[in-house]
């Protein structure tokens, strides 16, 4: 590995370390959690759903949905009208470090997506 820059060597060591550490750290934004809880708390109660939604219930449901080893760009159904997509941490943040090096810190980030409306059967389009 002679002749490689310190930053390339550091990146290489980090990648090798992650391979042998096992489960990769996965995070979710608090603002995503808050928006999702606001959405879920507006839904009418149905027997198949929890009586109330709280942070812990949502996080447990999210962990169960994505499983122990999610992959980047996988999409999961989490709750009614709530979906999760796995992305590299910070890929949506415009930062000098990320742009200049083209990499993130190795964590996964779950983006929570909310479908706030139902299907109007009179307004559909064929694809």
ChimeraX attribute file (.defattr): number of C-alpha atoms within 10 A of each C-alpha:
attribute: neighborCount
match mode: 1-to-1
recipient: residues
	/A:1	5
	/A:2	5
	/A:3	6
	/A:4	9
	/A:5	9
	/A:6	9
	/A:7	10
	/A:8	10
	/A:9	14
	/A:10	11
	/A:11	13
	/A:12	11
	/A:13	12
	/A:14	13
	/A:15	12
	/A:16	10
	/A:17	11
	/A:18	14
	/A:19	11
	/A:20	8
	/A:21	8
	/A:22	10
	/A:23	11
	/A:24	14
	/A:25	13
	/A:26	19
	/A:27	15
	/A:28	17
	/A:29	11
	/A:30	10
	/A:31	10
	/A:32	15
	/A:33	17
	/A:34	13
	/A:35	13
	/A:36	23
	/A:37	18
	/A:38	13
	/A:39	17
	/A:40	23
	/A:41	13
	/A:42	10
	/A:43	14
	/A:44	8
	/A:45	12
	/A:46	8
	/A:47	6
	/A:48	6
	/A:49	13
	/A:50	11
	/A:51	10
	/A:52	11
	/A:53	17
	/A:54	14
	/A:55	13
	/A:56	9
	/A:57	13
	/A:58	17
	/A:59	14
	/A:60	10
	/A:61	15
	/A:62	21
	/A:63	14
	/A:64	11
	/A:65	17
	/A:66	20
	/A:67	11
	/A:68	13
	/A:69	11
	/A:70	20
	/A:71	14
	/A:72	13
	/A:73	12
	/A:74	12
	/A:75	19
	/A:76	19
	/A:77	16
	/A:78	19
	/A:79	16
	/A:80	13
	/A:81	16
	/A:82	18
	/A:83	19
	/A:84	22
	/A:85	18
	/A:86	21
	/A:87	21
	/A:88	19
	/A:89	20
	/A:90	16
	/A:91	16
	/A:92	9
	/A:93	10
	/A:94	9
	/A:95	10
	/A:96	9
	/A:97	10
	/A:98	15
	/A:99	12
	/A:100	8
	/A:101	9
	/A:102	9
	/A:103	14
	/A:104	15
	/A:105	12
	/A:106	15
	/A:107	15
	/A:108	21
	/A:109	20
	/A:110	26
	/A:111	18
	/A:112	22
	/A:113	18
	/A:114	17
	/A:115	11
	/A:116	13
	/A:117	7
	/A:118	7
	/A:119	7
	/A:120	7
	/A:121	7
	/A:122	6
	/A:123	6
	/A:124	8
	/A:125	6
	/A:126	3
	/A:127	3
